């Protein structure tokens, strides 16, 4: 089961410059996807999840366009062929 992870430039640097990653999650959830991502890109994964395994407050993750914060968080289903976007929040003034 392969899932495509899309990264903006600021996070792509943590994945060897790649803005698109193909990841085979350990199970069919966002947590499983991030566990698989951690095995190949641990620094990137730490920018996405906190120490408790939750998506960081200022990072938005979408599975096929749906915000995981309004779904099941780390338990959000990630089906085969899904597209997962990871976007850090932008703040400033």
PyMOL commands that set and color helices and strands:
alter all, ss='L'
color gray80, all
select helices_A, chain A and resi 9-15+30-40+42-48+68-70+73-75
alter helices_A, ss='H'
color red, helices_A
select strands_A, chain A and resi 3-7+20-23+59-63+66-67+83-88
alter strands_A, ss='S'
color yellow, strands_A
deselect
rebuild
show_as cartoon
